[in-house]
Amino acid sequence: CEAAFLHKFVLNVREKRVVESTPLVDTSTPSDFPCVNPRVCGRPSRFGYSAGVHLRDDLKVDPITTFDSVIKHDLEESGANSNASYIRRHLGQGRRCGDIIFVPHPTDPREDAGHLLVMTHVLDEERTELLVLDAQDILADPVAVVHIPTRVPFGFHCEYVPGDALSQWK
């Protein structure tokens, strides 16, 4: 099974071509479902987050890829010619996640000020939790753990919509 890694793409939109494709992390840290603070989407950014691929004891990826950690990437410190700079939070034995959503702090303009929403599957108990992590310190205790009253299936993608935006959808 082939694993995914963060890459930086530089595009020439006028010519509709890729100018540069550079790996941002070393290939020993496979991950997927990357996200950034939506305020910096499409612009240079320092921090990115992704779901870390679960590796077996032999450091190979399972035939069906699952994710057992949240990774905070420091993109200014990473690059093809440097050691990748990242912090990895393991979710714990028997826990897996899917995509990660960044919710920016409403008043703090710092790029990593906000929360990460992580739908977490507790495999042995057939239940799901929503972890709310401090995006600045993903190793700290969760800000909140929301127990979902029903199991959410693997592969269920997530989105965050602020409450005041919901009234526009009626």
DSSP file with accessible surface (Angstrom, degrees, kcal/mol):
  #  RESIDUE AA STRUCTURE BP1 BP2  ACC     N-H-->O    O-->H-N    N-H-->O    O-->H-N    TCO  KAPPA ALPHA  PHI   PSI    X-CA   Y-CA   Z-CA
    1    1 A C              0   0  104      0, 0.0     2,-0.4     0, 0.0    60,-0.3   0.000 360.0 360.0 360.0 133.7    0.0    0.0    0.0
    2    2 A E        -     0   0  186      1,-0.0     2,-0.2     0, 0.0     0, 0.0  -0.710 360.0-143.2 -90.2 135.2    1.4    3.4   -0.9
    3    3 A A        -     0   0   23     -2,-0.4     2,-0.3    24,-0.1    29,-0.1  -0.643  10.9-122.1 -98.1 158.7    1.3    6.1    1.8
    4    4 A A        -     0   0   39     -2,-0.2    27,-2.3    27,-0.0     2,-0.3  -0.685  24.5-171.6 -98.8 150.9    0.6    9.8    1.4
    5    5 A F        -     0   0   56     -2,-0.3     2,-0.1    25,-0.2    22,-0.1  -0.978  32.8 -94.6-138.5 151.7    3.0   12.6    2.4
    6    6 A L        -     0   0   24     -2,-0.3    18,-2.6    20,-0.1    19,-0.8  -0.426  45.1-176.7 -66.5 136.7    2.6   16.4    2.6
    7    7 A H  E     -A   23   0A  76     16,-0.3     2,-0.5    17,-0.2    14,-0.0  -0.957  23.8-133.6-130.4 152.7    3.9   18.2   -0.5
    8    8 A K  E     -A   22   0A 105     14,-3.2    14,-2.5    -2,-0.3     2,-0.5  -0.927  23.9-165.3-103.7 127.4    4.2   21.9   -1.5
    9    9 A F  E     -A   21   0A 123     -2,-0.5     2,-0.5    12,-0.2    12,-0.2  -0.956   9.2-161.7-114.0 133.3    2.9   22.7   -4.9
   10   10 A V  E     -A   20   0A  51     10,-2.3     9,-3.2    -2,-0.5    10,-1.6  -0.972  18.8-163.5-110.4 123.4    3.7   25.9   -6.7
   11   11 A L  E     -A   18   0A 106     -2,-0.5     2,-0.8     7,-0.2     7,-0.2  -0.865  23.2-149.1-112.3 142.9    1.2   26.5   -9.6
   12   12 A N  E  >> -A   17   0A  44      5,-2.9     5,-1.8    -2,-0.4     4,-0.9  -0.914  18.4-173.2-102.7 100.8    1.3   28.8  -12.5
   13   13 A V  T  45S+     0   0  114     -2,-0.8    -1,-0.2     1,-0.2     5,-0.0   0.808  79.5  56.2 -71.7 -27.3   -2.4   29.5  -12.9
   14   14 A R  T  45S+     0   0  232      1,-0.2    -1,-0.2    -3,-0.1    -2,-0.0   0.912 118.1  33.3 -67.8 -41.7   -2.0   31.4  -16.2
   15   15 A E  T  45S-     0   0  117      2,-0.1    -1,-0.2    -3,-0.0    -2,-0.2   0.482 105.3-131.2 -91.4  -4.7   -0.2   28.5  -17.8
   16   16 A K  T  <5 +     0   0  191     -4,-0.9     2,-0.3     1,-0.2    -3,-0.2   0.929  64.4 117.7  55.0  52.8   -2.2   25.9  -15.9
   17   17 A R  E   <S-A   12   0A 124     -5,-1.8    -5,-2.9     0, 0.0     2,-0.5  -0.982  70.4-106.7-146.1 158.4    0.8   23.9  -14.8
   18   18 A V  E     -A   11   0A  78     -2,-0.3    -7,-0.2    -7,-0.2     3,-0.1  -0.735  26.7-176.2 -84.0 124.5    2.7   22.8  -11.8
   19   19 A V  E     +     0   0A  75     -9,-3.2     2,-0.3    -2,-0.5    -8,-0.2   0.821  69.6   7.2 -88.3 -36.9    6.0   24.8  -11.4
   20   20 A E  E     -A   10   0A  81    -10,-1.6   -10,-2.3     2,-0.0     2,-0.4  -0.999  51.0-172.2-150.0 142.4    7.3   22.9   -8.4
   21   21 A S  E     +A    9   0A  62     -2,-0.3   -12,-0.2   -12,-0.2    -3,-0.0  -0.933  20.2 172.2-135.8 112.4    6.4   19.9   -6.2
   22   22 A T  E     -A    8   0A  29    -14,-2.5   -14,-3.2    -2,-0.4     2,-0.1  -0.981  33.5-122.2-125.9 127.3    8.4   19.5   -3.1
   23   23 A P  E     -A    7   0A  52      0, 0.0   -16,-0.3     0, 0.0    57,-0.1  -0.451  18.7-163.2 -63.2 136.7    7.9   17.0   -0.2
   24   24 A L        +     0   0   25    -18,-2.6    55,-0.5    55,-0.1     2,-0.3   0.520  69.0  38.9 -97.8 -11.1    7.5   18.9    3.0
   25   25 A V  S    S-     0   0    8    -19,-0.8     2,-0.1    53,-0.2    58,-0.1  -0.935  90.8 -95.7-134.6 160.8    8.1   15.9    5.3
   26   26 A D    >   -     0   0   60     -2,-0.3     3,-1.6     1,-0.1   -20,-0.1  -0.413  40.5-114.0 -72.7 155.7   10.4   13.0    5.5
   27   27 A T  T 3  S+     0   0  105      1,-0.3    -1,-0.1    -2,-0.1   -24,-0.1   0.445 107.5  76.1 -77.5   4.7    8.9    9.8    4.1
   28   28 A S  T 3  S+     0   0   82      1,-0.2    -1,-0.3     2,-0.0    -2,-0.0   0.447  89.5  62.6 -87.9   0.3    8.9    8.1    7.5
   29   29 A T  S <  S-     0   0    0     -3,-1.6    -1,-0.2     2,-0.0     2,-0.1  -0.599  72.1-178.0-123.7  69.7    5.9   10.2    8.5
   30   30 A P        +     0   0    6      0, 0.0    23,-2.2     0, 0.0     2,-0.3  -0.433  13.8 154.8 -69.7 143.8    3.0    9.3    6.2
   31   31 A S  E     -B   52   0B   3    -27,-2.3     2,-0.3    21,-0.3    21,-0.2  -0.961  19.6-167.8-157.5 170.7   -0.2   11.2    6.7
   32   32 A D  E     +B   51   0B  69     19,-2.1    19,-2.8    -2,-0.3   -26,-0.1  -0.892  57.8  57.8-152.5-178.3   -3.3   12.3    4.9
   33   33 A F  E    S-     0   0B  57     -2,-0.3    67,-0.7    17,-0.2    -1,-0.1   0.932  70.4-166.9  53.9  53.1   -6.3   14.7    5.2
   34   34 A P  E     +     0   0B  77      0, 0.0     2,-0.3     0, 0.0    16,-0.2  -0.302  10.8 176.3 -69.8 153.2   -4.2   17.8    5.7
   35   35 A C  E     -B   49   0B  26     14,-2.4    14,-2.7    66,-0.1     2,-0.3  -0.980  13.1-168.3-149.9 159.4   -5.7   21.1    6.8
   36   36 A V        -     0   0   40     -2,-0.3    66,-0.3    12,-0.2    12,-0.1  -0.871  50.6 -69.4-133.9 170.8   -4.7   24.6    7.7
   37   37 A N    >   -     0   0    3     10,-0.4     3,-2.4    -2,-0.3     4,-0.4  -0.476  48.0-131.6 -58.6 126.1   -6.4   27.5    9.4
   38   38 A P  G >  S+     0   0   75      0, 0.0     3,-0.8     0, 0.0    -1,-0.2   0.757 102.8  70.3 -60.4 -18.9   -8.9   28.5    6.8
   39   39 A R  G 3  S+     0   0   96      1,-0.2    -2,-0.1    72,-0.1    72,-0.0   0.720 106.8  37.1 -68.2 -20.8   -7.8   32.2    7.1
   40   40 A V  G X  S+     0   0   24     -3,-2.4     3,-2.4    71,-0.1    -1,-0.2   0.327  82.7 136.6-112.4   7.7   -4.5   31.3    5.4
   41   41 A C  T <  S+     0   0   92     -3,-0.8    -6,-0.0    -4,-0.4    -4,-0.0  -0.304  77.9  13.5 -59.6 128.4   -5.8   28.8    2.9
   42   42 A G  T 3  S+     0   0   84      1,-0.3    -1,-0.3    -2,-0.0     3,-0.0   0.472 116.6  85.7  84.7   1.7   -4.2   29.4   -0.5
   43   43 A R  S <  S-     0   0  152     -3,-2.4    -1,-0.3     1,-0.1    -3,-0.1  -0.839  95.9 -71.7-125.4 166.3   -1.5   31.7    1.0
   44   44 A P        -     0   0  130      0, 0.0     2,-0.3     0, 0.0    -1,-0.1  -0.309  59.3-179.3 -56.9 137.2    1.9   31.0    2.6
   45   45 A S        -     0   0   32      1,-0.1     3,-0.1    -3,-0.0    -4,-0.0  -0.979  32.1-151.6-141.2 155.0    1.3   29.4    6.0
   46   46 A R  S    S+     0   0   86     -2,-0.3    29,-3.9     1,-0.1    30,-0.6   0.831  78.4  49.8 -92.9 -39.3    3.5   28.2    8.8
   47   47 A F  E     + C   0  74B  28     27,-0.2   -10,-0.4    28,-0.2     2,-0.3  -0.842  54.2 170.6-113.1 141.8    1.4   25.4   10.4
   48   48 A G  E     - C   0  73B   4     25,-1.9    25,-3.7    -2,-0.4     2,-0.3  -0.950  15.2-151.8-137.9 159.1   -0.5   22.5    8.9
   49   49 A Y  E     +BC  35  72B   2    -14,-2.7   -14,-2.4    -2,-0.3     2,-0.3  -0.960  17.3 168.5-131.7 148.5   -2.2   19.5   10.5
   50   50 A S  E     - C   0  71B   0     21,-2.1    21,-3.0    -2,-0.3     2,-0.5  -0.979  39.2-100.1-153.8 165.4   -2.8   16.0    9.2
   51   51 A A  E     -BC  32  70B   0    -19,-2.8   -19,-2.1    -2,-0.3     2,-0.3  -0.805  41.9-129.9 -89.9 123.5   -4.0   12.6   10.3
   52   52 A G  E     -BC  31  69B   0     17,-2.5    16,-1.6    -2,-0.5    17,-0.9  -0.566  20.9-116.6 -79.4 133.6   -1.0   10.3   10.9
   53   53 A V  E     - C   0  67B   3    -23,-2.2     2,-0.4    -2,-0.3    14,-0.3  -0.458  26.8-117.7 -69.0 134.7   -1.1    6.9    9.2
   54   54 A H        -     0   0   37     12,-3.3     8,-0.7    -2,-0.2     2,-0.4  -0.610  32.4-159.3 -72.4 124.7   -1.1    3.9   11.5
   55   55 A L  B     -I   61   0C  46     -2,-0.4     6,-0.2     6,-0.2     4,-0.0  -0.897  12.8-125.1-108.0 139.9    2.0    1.8   11.0
   56   56 A R    >   -     0   0   86      4,-3.0     3,-2.4    -2,-0.4    -1,-0.0  -0.157  40.1 -91.4 -69.8 173.9    2.3   -1.8   11.9
   57   57 A D  T 3  S+     0   0  171      1,-0.3    -1,-0.1     2,-0.1    -2,-0.0   0.808 130.7  56.8 -59.3 -27.1    5.2   -3.0   14.2
   58   58 A D  T 3  S-     0   0   87      2,-0.1    -1,-0.3     1,-0.0     3,-0.1   0.290 119.7-113.3 -87.9  12.5    7.2   -3.7   11.0
   59   59 A L  S <  S+     0   0  136     -3,-2.4     2,-0.3     1,-0.2    -2,-0.1   0.690  76.1 128.4  64.8  23.1    6.7    0.0   10.1
   60   60 A K        -     0   0  128      1,-0.0    -4,-3.0     0, 0.0     2,-0.3  -0.748  63.2-109.1-104.0 157.5    4.5   -0.9    7.0
   61   61 A V  B     -I   55   0C  22    -60,-0.3    -6,-0.2    -2,-0.3     4,-0.1  -0.639  35.5-111.3 -84.4 139.2    1.1    0.5    6.2
   62   62 A D        -     0   0   39     -8,-0.7    -1,-0.1    -2,-0.3    -8,-0.0  -0.265  30.2-108.3 -61.6 156.4   -1.9   -1.9    6.6
   63   63 A P  S    S+     0   0  109      0, 0.0     2,-0.6     0, 0.0    -1,-0.1   0.858 118.3  45.1 -56.3 -34.5   -3.6   -2.9    3.4
   64   64 A I  S    S-     0   0  135    -63,-0.1    -2,-0.2     2,-0.0     2,-0.2  -0.950 100.4-129.8-109.6 112.5   -6.5   -0.6    4.4
   65   65 A T        +     0   0   49     -2,-0.6     2,-0.3    -4,-0.1   -10,-0.1  -0.415  31.6 176.0 -67.8 130.8   -5.0    2.6    5.6
   66   66 A T        -     0   0   31    -12,-0.3   -12,-3.3    -2,-0.2     2,-0.5  -0.882  23.3-129.2-127.6 166.4   -6.1    3.9    9.0
   67   67 A F  E     +CD  53  97B  18     30,-0.6    30,-2.5    -2,-0.3   -14,-0.2  -0.961  24.1 171.8-124.5 127.8   -5.0    6.9   11.1
   68   68 A D  E     +     0   0B  23    -16,-1.6    23,-2.6    -2,-0.5    24,-0.4   0.225  60.9  37.6-120.4  13.2   -4.0    6.8   14.7
   69   69 A S  E     -CE  52  90B   0    -17,-0.9   -17,-2.5    21,-0.3     2,-0.4  -0.985  64.6-124.0-158.5 164.0   -2.6   10.2   15.4
   70   70 A V  E     -CE  51  89B   0     19,-2.4    19,-3.2    -2,-0.3     2,-0.4  -0.960  28.4-158.9-112.5 133.0   -2.8   13.9   14.8
   71   71 A I  E     -CE  50  88B   0    -21,-3.0   -21,-2.1    -2,-0.4     2,-0.6  -0.953   9.4-158.7-118.5 131.4    0.3   15.7   13.5
   72   72 A K  E     -CE  49  87B  15     15,-2.8    15,-2.1    -2,-0.4     2,-0.4  -0.946  18.1-158.2-104.6 119.1    1.1   19.4   13.7
   73   73 A H  E     -CE  48  86B   1    -25,-3.7   -25,-1.9    -2,-0.6     2,-0.9  -0.823  14.2-148.8 -99.8 133.6    3.6   20.4   11.0
   74   74 A D  E >>  -C   47   0B  19     11,-2.7     4,-0.7    -2,-0.4     3,-0.7  -0.875  16.7-171.5 -96.0 100.1    5.8   23.4   11.3
   75   75 A L  T 34 S+     0   0   33    -29,-3.9   -28,-0.2    -2,-0.9    -1,-0.1   0.696  78.7  60.2 -74.1 -18.8    6.1   24.2    7.6
   76   76 A E  T 34 S+     0   0  131    -30,-0.6    -1,-0.2     1,-0.2   -29,-0.1   0.802 110.5  42.3 -74.2 -27.8    8.7   26.9    8.0
   77   77 A E  T <4 S+     0   0  104     -3,-0.7    -2,-0.2   -31,-0.2    -1,-0.2   0.552 107.2  77.2 -93.1 -10.4   11.0   24.3    9.5
   78   78 A S     <  +     0   0   13     -4,-0.7     2,-0.2     6,-0.1   -53,-0.2  -0.528  50.8 119.5 -97.1 167.6   10.2   21.5    7.1
   79   79 A G  S >  S-     0   0   17    -55,-0.5     3,-1.5     3,-0.4   -55,-0.1  -0.826  71.0 -76.6 155.2 170.4   11.3   20.9    3.5
   80   80 A A  T 3  S+     0   0   62      1,-0.3    -1,-0.1    -2,-0.2   -56,-0.1   0.798 126.4  42.5 -63.1 -29.7   13.2   18.6    1.2
   81   81 A N  T 3  S+     0   0  168     -3,-0.1     2,-0.3     2,-0.1    -1,-0.3   0.197 112.3  55.7-105.1  15.4   16.6   19.6    2.5
   82   82 A S  S <  S-     0   0   61     -3,-1.5    -3,-0.4     3,-0.0     2,-0.3  -0.925  92.7 -87.0-138.2 166.2   15.9   19.8    6.2
   83   83 A N        -     0   0  151     -2,-0.3     2,-0.1    -5,-0.1    -2,-0.1  -0.571  52.7-107.4 -71.8 137.2   14.5   17.6    8.9
   84   84 A A        -     0   0   17     -2,-0.3     2,-0.6    -6,-0.1    -6,-0.1  -0.404  28.0-145.1 -65.8 138.2   10.8   17.7    9.1
   85   85 A S        +     0   0   45    -11,-0.5   -11,-2.7    -2,-0.1     2,-0.3  -0.940  39.7 136.2-108.9 115.3    9.5   19.6   12.2
   86   86 A Y  E     -E   73   0B  83     -2,-0.6     2,-0.4   -13,-0.2   -13,-0.2  -0.985  45.0-138.7-154.1 160.8    6.4   18.1   13.6
   87   87 A I  E     -E   72   0B  74    -15,-2.1   -15,-2.8    -2,-0.3     2,-0.5  -0.993  21.9-157.9-121.5 132.4    4.6   17.1   16.8
   88   88 A R  E     -E   71   0B  52     -2,-0.4     2,-0.7   -17,-0.2   -17,-0.2  -0.952   5.8-164.3-118.7 124.3    2.6   13.9   16.8
   89   89 A R  E     -E   70   0B  39    -19,-3.2   -19,-2.4    -2,-0.5     2,-0.2  -0.928  14.4-147.8-106.6 111.2   -0.2   13.1   19.2
   90   90 A H  E     -E   69   0B 113     -2,-0.7   -21,-0.3   -21,-0.2     3,-0.1  -0.582   6.9-143.3 -75.3 140.8   -1.1    9.5   19.3
   91   91 A L        -     0   0   17    -23,-2.6   -22,-0.1    -2,-0.2    -1,-0.1   0.652  49.9-101.8 -80.3 -16.2   -4.8    8.9   20.0
   92   92 A G    >   -     0   0   38    -24,-0.4     3,-1.6     3,-0.2    -1,-0.2  -0.280  54.0 -38.8 112.2 160.2   -4.2    5.8   22.1
   93   93 A Q  T 3  S+     0   0  191      1,-0.3     3,-0.1    -2,-0.1    -3,-0.0  -0.277 126.8   9.6 -56.1 131.4   -4.4    2.0   21.7
   94   94 A G  T 3  S+     0   0   12      1,-0.2    29,-2.6    28,-0.1     2,-0.4   0.700 101.1 119.0  72.7  20.8   -7.4    0.9   19.6
   95   95 A R  E <   + F   0 122B  60     -3,-1.6     2,-0.3    27,-0.2    -1,-0.2  -0.956  34.9 175.3-121.3 140.0   -8.3    4.5   18.5
   96   96 A R  E     - F   0 121B  32     25,-1.9    25,-3.8    -2,-0.4     2,-0.3  -0.935   7.3-163.9-136.5 159.5   -8.4    5.8   14.9
   97   97 A C  E     -DF  67 120B   2    -30,-2.5   -30,-0.6    -2,-0.3    23,-0.2  -0.834   8.1-151.8-136.2 175.3   -9.5    9.0   13.3
   98   98 A G  E     -     0   0B  16     21,-1.0   -66,-0.1     1,-0.4    59,-0.1  -0.116  61.0 -12.5-119.2-137.7  -10.4   10.5    9.9
   99   99 A D  E     -     0   0B  21     57,-0.3    20,-0.7    -2,-0.1    -1,-0.4  -0.192  62.4-133.3 -70.0 160.3  -10.0   14.0    8.7
  100  100 A I  E     - F   0 118B   4    -67,-0.7     2,-0.5    18,-0.1    18,-0.2  -0.913  11.4-151.8-116.0 138.4   -9.2   16.9   11.0
  101  101 A I  E     - F   0 117B  22     16,-2.1    16,-2.9    -2,-0.4     2,-0.5  -0.940   6.2-146.4-114.3 131.2  -11.0   20.3   11.0
  102  102 A F  E     - F   0 116B  10     -2,-0.5    14,-0.2   -66,-0.3    58,-0.1  -0.853  10.6-167.8 -95.8 126.2   -9.3   23.5   12.1
  103  103 A V  E     - F   0 115B  17     12,-3.3    12,-2.6    -2,-0.5    32,-0.2  -0.955  20.3-135.6-112.6 111.0  -11.7   26.0   13.8
  104  104 A P  E     - F   0 114B  29      0, 0.0    10,-0.3     0, 0.0     7,-0.1  -0.330  23.5-103.1 -68.6 148.4  -10.0   29.4   14.1
  105  105 A H        -     0   0   66      8,-2.1     8,-0.1     3,-0.3     9,-0.0  -0.470  31.0-128.5 -64.1 138.8  -10.2   31.4   17.3
  106  106 A P  S    S+     0   0  109      0, 0.0    -1,-0.1     0, 0.0     8,-0.0   0.791  97.5  13.6 -67.1 -25.3  -12.8   34.2   16.8
  107  107 A T  S    S+     0   0  117      1,-0.1    -2,-0.0     0, 0.0     0, 0.0   0.614 102.5  89.8-124.8 -18.4  -10.5   37.0   17.9
  108  108 A D        -     0   0   34      1,-0.1    -3,-0.3     2,-0.1     5,-0.1  -0.726  55.1-163.0 -86.8 118.0   -6.9   35.8   18.1
  109  109 A P        +     0   0  111      0, 0.0    -1,-0.1     0, 0.0     4,-0.0   0.583  48.0 121.4 -81.0  -6.3   -5.2   36.4   14.7
  110  110 A R  S >  S-     0   0  133      1,-0.1     3,-1.8     2,-0.1    -5,-0.3  -0.290  70.6-123.9 -60.5 141.9   -2.3   34.0   15.3
  111  111 A E  T 3  S+     0   0   41      1,-0.3    -1,-0.1    -7,-0.1   -74,-0.1   0.828 108.6  40.2 -58.4 -37.4   -2.2   31.3   12.6
  112  112 A D  T 3  S+     0   0   21     -8,-0.1     2,-0.7   -76,-0.1    -1,-0.3   0.266  85.1 116.6 -99.3  15.9   -2.3   28.4   15.1
  113  113 A A    <   +     0   0    2     -3,-1.8    -8,-2.1    22,-0.1     2,-0.3  -0.736  58.9  54.3 -84.1 115.0   -4.9   30.0   17.5
  114  114 A G  E    S-F  104   0B   5     -2,-0.7    21,-2.2   -10,-0.3    22,-0.5  -0.979  82.6 -71.3 157.4-162.5   -8.0   27.8   17.4
  115  115 A H  E     -FG 103 134B  63    -12,-2.6   -12,-3.3    -2,-0.3     2,-0.5  -0.928  24.4-136.6-128.8 151.7   -9.1   24.2   17.9
  116  116 A L  E     -FG 102 133B   0     17,-2.6    17,-2.5    -2,-0.3     2,-0.6  -0.920  14.5-151.0-104.7 131.7   -8.8   21.0   16.0
  117  117 A L  E     -FG 101 132B  34    -16,-2.9   -16,-2.1    -2,-0.5     2,-0.5  -0.923  17.6-177.0-102.6 123.3  -11.9   18.8   15.7
  118  118 A V  E     -FG 100 131B   0     13,-2.6    13,-2.9    -2,-0.6     2,-0.6  -0.948  20.9-146.7-129.0 108.9  -11.0   15.1   15.5
  119  119 A M  E     - G   0 130B  27    -20,-0.7   -21,-1.0    -2,-0.5     2,-0.5  -0.670  27.6-164.8 -73.5 116.1  -13.6   12.4   15.0
  120  120 A T  E     -FG  97 129B   0      9,-3.8     9,-3.0    -2,-0.6     2,-0.5  -0.913  12.4-149.7-115.3 130.0  -12.1    9.5   16.9
  121  121 A H  E     -FG  96 128B  10    -25,-3.8   -25,-1.9    -2,-0.5     2,-0.9  -0.850   3.9-153.0 -99.4 126.6  -13.3    5.9   16.6
  122  122 A V  E >>> -FG  95 127B   9      5,-2.9     5,-1.5    -2,-0.5     4,-0.7  -0.869  15.5-164.3 -97.7 102.6  -12.9    3.7   19.7
  123  123 A L  G >45S+     0   0   56    -29,-2.6     3,-0.9    -2,-0.9    -1,-0.2   0.888  78.3  47.7 -63.9 -47.6  -12.5    0.3   18.0
  124  124 A D  G 345S+     0   0  152    -30,-0.4    -1,-0.2     1,-0.2   -29,-0.1   0.756 118.5  41.9 -67.1 -23.4  -13.2   -2.2   20.8
  125  125 A E  G <45S-     0   0  113     -3,-0.5    -1,-0.2     2,-0.2    -2,-0.2   0.406 100.1-130.4-105.6   0.3  -16.2   -0.3   22.0
  126  126 A E  T <<5 +     0   0  126     -3,-0.9     2,-0.3    -4,-0.7    25,-0.2   0.912  67.2 119.8  50.9  46.8  -17.8    0.5   18.6
  127  127 A R  E   < -G  122   0B  65     -5,-1.5    -5,-2.9    24,-0.1     2,-0.4  -0.914  53.5-136.6-137.4 168.1  -18.3    4.1   19.6
  128  128 A T  E     -G  121   0B   1     20,-0.5    20,-1.9    -2,-0.3     2,-0.3  -0.958  12.6-170.7-129.5 142.8  -17.1    7.5   18.4
  129  129 A E  E     -GH 120 147B  10     -9,-3.0    -9,-3.8    -2,-0.4     2,-0.7  -0.957  20.1-136.5-127.1 149.9  -15.9   10.6   20.2
  130  130 A L  E     -GH 119 146B  38     16,-2.8    16,-2.7    -2,-0.3     2,-0.4  -0.938  23.2-156.1-104.3 112.2  -15.2   14.1   18.9
  131  131 A L  E     -GH 118 145B  13    -13,-2.9   -13,-2.6    -2,-0.7     2,-0.6  -0.761   3.3-158.0 -87.1 135.5  -11.9   15.3   20.4
  132  132 A V  E     -GH 117 144B  22     12,-2.6    11,-2.4    -2,-0.4    12,-1.3  -0.968  18.8-174.5-113.0 112.6  -11.5   19.1   20.6
  133  133 A L  E     -G  116   0B   0    -17,-2.5   -17,-2.6    -2,-0.6     2,-0.6  -0.847  32.4-112.5-110.9 147.5   -7.8   19.9   20.8
  134  134 A D  E >   -G  115   0B  53      3,-0.4     3,-0.6    -2,-0.3   -19,-0.2  -0.658  26.0-147.8 -72.4 117.9   -5.9   23.2   21.3
  135  135 A A  T 3  S+     0   0    0    -21,-2.2     3,-0.4    -2,-0.6    -1,-0.2   0.753  95.3  54.3 -65.7 -22.1   -4.3   23.7   17.9
  136  136 A Q  T 3  S+     0   0   62    -22,-0.5     2,-0.3     1,-0.3    -1,-0.2   0.803 123.4  24.0 -79.5 -29.4   -1.3   25.5   19.6
  137  137 A D    X   +     0   0   81     -3,-0.6     3,-1.5     1,-0.1    -3,-0.4  -0.684  64.9 171.4-137.8  81.3   -0.6   22.6   21.9
  138  138 A I  T 3  S+     0   0    2     -3,-0.4    -1,-0.1    -2,-0.3    -3,-0.1   0.657  77.8  62.3 -70.9 -11.9   -1.9   19.3   20.5
  139  139 A L  T 3  S+     0   0  101     -5,-0.1    -1,-0.3    -6,-0.0   -49,-0.0   0.630  84.4  97.1 -86.5 -13.0   -0.2   17.3   23.3
  140  140 A A  S <  S-     0   0   33     -3,-1.5    -6,-0.1    -6,-0.2     3,-0.1  -0.241  94.9 -77.9 -67.9 162.3   -2.2   19.0   26.0
  141  141 A D        -     0   0  143      1,-0.1    -7,-0.3    -8,-0.1    -1,-0.2  -0.283  65.6 -86.5 -54.7 147.1   -5.3   17.3   27.5
  142  142 A P        -     0   0   39      0, 0.0    -9,-0.2     0, 0.0     3,-0.1  -0.253  25.3-135.5 -57.1 144.7   -8.3   17.7   25.1
  143  143 A V  S    S-     0   0   83    -11,-2.4     2,-0.3     1,-0.3   -10,-0.2   0.871  87.6  -8.6 -65.8 -36.4  -10.3   20.9   25.6
  144  144 A A  E     -H  132   0B  41    -12,-1.3   -12,-2.6     2,-0.0     2,-0.4  -0.985  55.4-150.7-157.4 153.2  -13.4   18.7   25.3
  145  145 A V  E     -H  131   0B  57     -2,-0.3     2,-0.6   -14,-0.2   -14,-0.2  -0.979  17.1-160.9-127.6 114.6  -14.4   15.2   24.5
  146  146 A V  E     -H  130   0B  68    -16,-2.7   -16,-2.8    -2,-0.4     2,-0.7  -0.881  11.4-143.0 -99.9 118.6  -17.9   14.9   23.0
  147  147 A H  E     -H  129   0B 124     -2,-0.6   -18,-0.2   -18,-0.2    -2,-0.0  -0.726  15.3-141.5 -82.9 115.3  -19.3   11.4   23.3
  148  148 A I        -     0   0   42    -20,-1.9   -20,-0.5    -2,-0.7     4,-0.1  -0.630   7.9-137.1 -78.9 130.7  -21.3   10.8   20.1
  149  149 A P  S    S+     0   0  135      0, 0.0     2,-0.3     0, 0.0    -1,-0.1   0.587  85.4  35.1 -70.7  -7.7  -24.5    8.9   20.9
  150  150 A T  S    S-     0   0   99    -22,-0.1     2,-0.3     0, 0.0   -22,-0.2  -0.974  95.6 -94.6-140.5 154.8  -24.1    6.6   17.9
  151  151 A R        -     0   0  108     -2,-0.3   -24,-0.1   -25,-0.2   -30,-0.1  -0.518  34.0-145.3 -70.4 131.7  -21.2    5.1   16.1
  152  152 A V        -     0   0   18     -2,-0.3     3,-0.1    -4,-0.1   -23,-0.1  -0.860  25.4-116.5 -95.6 127.2  -20.0    7.2   13.1
  153  153 A P    >   -     0   0   65      0, 0.0     3,-1.4     0, 0.0    -1,-0.0  -0.272  30.3 -97.9 -65.9 150.4  -18.8    5.0   10.3
  154  154 A F  T 3  S+     0   0   99      1,-0.2     3,-0.1   -56,-0.0   -56,-0.1  -0.325 110.0  36.7 -57.4 148.1  -15.1    5.1    9.1
  155  155 A G  T 3  S+     0   0   62      1,-0.3     2,-0.6    -3,-0.1    -1,-0.2   0.412  77.4 140.7  86.5  -2.7  -14.7    7.3    6.0
  156  156 A F    <   -     0   0  119     -3,-1.4    -1,-0.3    -4,-0.1   -57,-0.3  -0.630  45.1-142.8 -75.5 116.4  -17.3    9.9    7.2
  157  157 A H        -     0   0  114     -2,-0.6     2,-0.3    -3,-0.1    -1,-0.0  -0.521  13.4-142.5 -84.8 154.1  -15.9   13.3    6.2
  158  158 A C        -     0   0   30     -2,-0.2     2,-0.3   -41,-0.1   -58,-0.1  -0.759  17.6-178.3-117.2 159.6  -16.3   16.3    8.4
  159  159 A E        -     0   0  156     -2,-0.3     2,-0.5   -58,-0.1   -58,-0.1  -0.980  17.6-141.5-151.9 146.5  -16.9   20.0    8.0
  160  160 A Y        -     0   0   89     -2,-0.3   -58,-0.1   -58,-0.1    -2,-0.0  -0.947  17.5-179.3-111.5 131.5  -17.2   22.8   10.5
  161  161 A V        -     0   0   40     -2,-0.5     5,-0.1   -58,-0.0    -2,-0.0  -0.993  30.4-119.7-128.7 122.0  -19.8   25.6   10.0
  162  162 A P    >>  -     0   0   53      0, 0.0     3,-1.1     0, 0.0     4,-0.9  -0.295  25.5-117.9 -59.1 146.4  -20.0   28.5   12.5
  163  163 A G  H >> S+     0   0   55      1,-0.3     3,-0.8     2,-0.2     4,-0.7   0.863 112.6  56.3 -55.4 -39.9  -23.4   28.7   14.1
  164  164 A D  H 34 S+     0   0  123      1,-0.2     4,-0.3     2,-0.2     3,-0.3   0.788 103.3  56.1 -68.4 -20.9  -24.1   32.2   12.7
  165  165 A A  H X4 S+     0   0   21     -3,-1.1     3,-1.0     1,-0.2     4,-0.3   0.768  92.8  70.3 -79.4 -23.4  -23.5   30.9    9.2
  166  166 A L  H X< S+     0   0   86     -4,-0.9     3,-1.7    -3,-0.8     4,-0.2   0.848  87.6  63.5 -63.3 -33.4  -26.2   28.2    9.6
  167  167 A S  G >< S+     0   0   75     -4,-0.7     3,-0.9    -3,-0.3    -1,-0.2   0.789  95.7  60.8 -64.0 -22.6  -29.0   30.8    9.6
  168  168 A Q  G <  S+     0   0  153     -3,-1.0    -1,-0.3    -4,-0.3    -2,-0.2   0.641  96.2  61.9 -76.5 -13.9  -28.0   31.7    6.0
  169  169 A W  G <         0   0  178     -3,-1.7    -1,-0.2    -4,-0.3    -2,-0.2   0.431 360.0 360.0 -91.9  -1.7  -28.8   28.2    4.8
  170  170 A K    <         0   0  219     -3,-0.9    -3,-0.0    -4,-0.2     0, 0.0  -0.321 360.0 360.0 -77.9 360.0  -32.5   28.2    5.7
